[in-house]
């Protein structure tokens, strides 16, 4: 088995990491957390089954299987399984692109970390280097552990900082900020600069330098 408590098999681990770009350490930490661990064996079984479905079942079959399981679960394990349902549904529907672009941020959701360029994209439309912005919690800035999704428009970052999550229990406007940095086109993993989108840029966080609070 791959983990002592979170017992997924090696084939499933490979699919999660290499095909779906799931941060498996983050997933393991959540499933072994105190409010979920009582269902860790069941969740492991579900993940192994879903990984076995890939390439064989439709997105709707993924969805129906998960719904048949989560109706028997309560509390935080229910929400974890429901998030996993959406992860596999998205991947079965549109591959890694749909999984990454439509990931949830309001509640817990497995971290998706891109390591290669995501297609289709409009990276070629970008300048050689440009300003990027991100709306985030001040703790993210202080730790230096930034997410991958940024934007080329400050007004979009302002919405993520102050508006998009204001209904969430964890939201505290006093801790919300906008950060900015200069970034190079050659290090971009994904770009969607369409007029009606979020002007999203997906970056390699390890090459970020000189991140500042935007005023």
Secondary structure, 3 states (H helix, E strand, C coil): CCCCCCCCCHHHHHHHHHHCCECHHHHHHHHCCCCCHHHHHHHHHHHHHHHHHCCCCCHHHHHHHHHHHHCCCCHHHHHHHHHHHHHHHHHHHHHHHHHHHCCCCCCCCCCECCCCCCCCCCHHHCCCEEEEEEEEEHHHHHHCCCCCEEECCHHHHHHHHHCCCCCCCCCCHHHEEEEEEEEEHHHCCEEECCCCCCCEEECCHHHCCCCEECC
